[in-house]
């Protein structure tokens, strides 16, 4: 089948006539306005119609047939969301490539050459001449794949997007890539190298990319007037010109430098100068990290002034008036780009400061009238994940407690605070001081968990690649020539042990998030922020209690789907708030 002007209202009928059922792969490519191509069950179908009609037809098919839409990247979801369609499930080829092969780069050319074992250095480019005379047969230009197996550079550059037939062919190549990825994932599971289900991970990671498209489109509710007033109270009015920017910087600096003799020549933006300043005041520190200075706030007024300066400087330079103007729209929504994976251990990432907004600015995040936020934060997620992926029975038993550190403290015969240090030391590879002493208690109390972490660390030190519980490849970087090999290897080991836990925690978090995304629809609720281990839902006020229950129900469902045999208890602290500033922790 290769039709190019079908009525988009027939999408459902076309899929059903081909025997496409729930969860079956259907390739989709959305081109220029009014062009969509589909590929399924050996068929390719193109549609050229007004975008509103296409979206209506796809929406009906998504609801009635519920296929798994296969796309090359999150760009497809972004276009669909921008046109009012939020599909239920997908298979995102670029997302799955990052899962299988690690790293960040996952453009179609890289995906295709990797899956087919082609030499990336020989990738053809547009206008390329075969000077050696060895080639010359580029085959049918209406087919995306050349006779030599490479994707055509014209197609990689988007040449398919203006024609329905070509869009359908591009959708077919995405589906072909997805089929090969499924084979790789199943081989990976059969190999025994991965304890979890990589194919299930691929599905949830793909759904997380759908969520990212929705987060980017919806934005985070912000009180624009309150935001401008708060920023002004911290850094002053919005500067009208560069001279006022310079004057504002000088005034901020003056609050710190007044503790020194005039003409000291200290640049507060230079860590070496800051250390020099503190030495002049009789304060000798190995570094000027915030946590170290916080513990010395009462030693000298200059330290308190320096900490206050850092907060104001960060807001002025990163989260000030320009930030508001660039990222908060007229509708009072703070928007930034989102990605389902950071290319390392797999944590979600966000732009526009959404993942590192200063605590001082949280009061500007306010629910719309008639709505509330329902916030939930996973409790002690990393040690609970460690219990699940290591299979340590004693640590699994500790997760049955609301406070995991209490039974750990009892088992180790130490205070709770020491038990917490011991668990964190194990996961982060801290071996000196109090952490090192506490870690030795973990080695005797929870030997299976420690063995799991130590094996990961040894692999990292040796430069061997690892895979998380769900199958994500964790790459180990090369040690640079001339570097301290022992120190670099130790650093790789610490990274590896933590990446295995953090990566698995990220997988569980995303299963939870996409489960909430699907189940929250009847409540009129939407996720507006995913922050590390925290979800923030924007919910009609009358459904707030139901949303609180939903978050816990979805967590238990997600935990079972992610690791059905773990027997580990996961907990979330949920609260109903009107402003993000009202959240605890």
Secondary structure, DSSP 8 states (H G I E B T S, - for coil): ---SS--GGGHHHHHHHTT--TT-EEEEEE-STTEEEEEETTEEEEEES-HHHHHHHHHHHHHHT--EEEESSHHHHHHHHHTT---S-EEEHHHHHHHHH-SS---HHHHHHHHHT--GGG---TT---TTSS------TTSSB-TTS-B-HHHHTTTTTT-HHHHHHHHHHHHHHHHHHHHHHHHHHHHTS-SS-HHHHHHHHHHHHHHHHHHHHH-EE--HHHHHHHHHHHH-S--SSHHHHHHHHHHHHHHHHTTS-TT----TT-HHHHHHHHHHTT---S---HHHHHTTTTT-HHHHHHHHHHHHHHHHHTSSHHHHHHHB-TTSEE---EES--SSS---EESTTTTS--GGGGGG-B--TTEEEEEEEETTHHHHHHHHHH--HHHHHHTTSSSHHHHHHHHHTS-HHHHHHHHHHHHHT--SHHHHHHHHHHHHHSHHHHHHHHHHHHHHHHT--EE-TT--EE------TTS-HHHHHHHHHHHHHHHHHHHHHHHHHHHHHHHHHHHTGGGT-EEEEEETTEEEEEEEGGGHHHHHHHHHHHHHHHHHHH-TT------EEEEEESBGGGS--
